Each structure stands twice: as C-alpha cells, then as structure tokens.
C-alpha cells in the first residue's frame, strides 16, 4: 500500500497518509500575516504559493458593526444637541 510520509531532517514523522494515489509536491514557505494559502501555481518552476486574505471572523464583523453604530449614534446625538441649542 502506498503511503505518503512527511518527516523532518532528523527523520521524525510529521504526517502520514495511507492509500496515497499520486505523487505530491512539497513546499516550505513563510505565509504573510493576515493571509492564507489559496492554491499553488504549478505552471512555473519553482512552484509558488498563491495567497488570499484571511476572511474576517463573525466576531470581527460584529465589532466593526458596533463601532460603526456607535459612531453614527454619536453623530446623531451631536446633531440633536446642536439643534436644541439653536432653538
């Protein structure tokens, strides 16, 4: 049975997968902060990783929404307060 084996230079196993059906490429690259791997460009040699932005989590999106609403609320409060002083 073909088995895919990945080990470090000292021979310690990092990953194994049984029933490997094809040959695989191995790349060791730094991934920039805020990015994730989208795919590998195999049309060039050496092969190159293609990155994309890591999507924002639901919590991050909700925090942005809370901040936007707080800012809008502050602006409305200021407008109302100015209207009362001019009246």
Buried (B, 14 or more C-beta within 10 A) or exposed (E): EEEBEEEEEEEEEEEEEEEEEEEEEEEEEEEEEEEEEEEEEEEEEEEBBEBEEEEEEEEEEEEEEEEEEEEEEEEEEEEEEEEEEEE
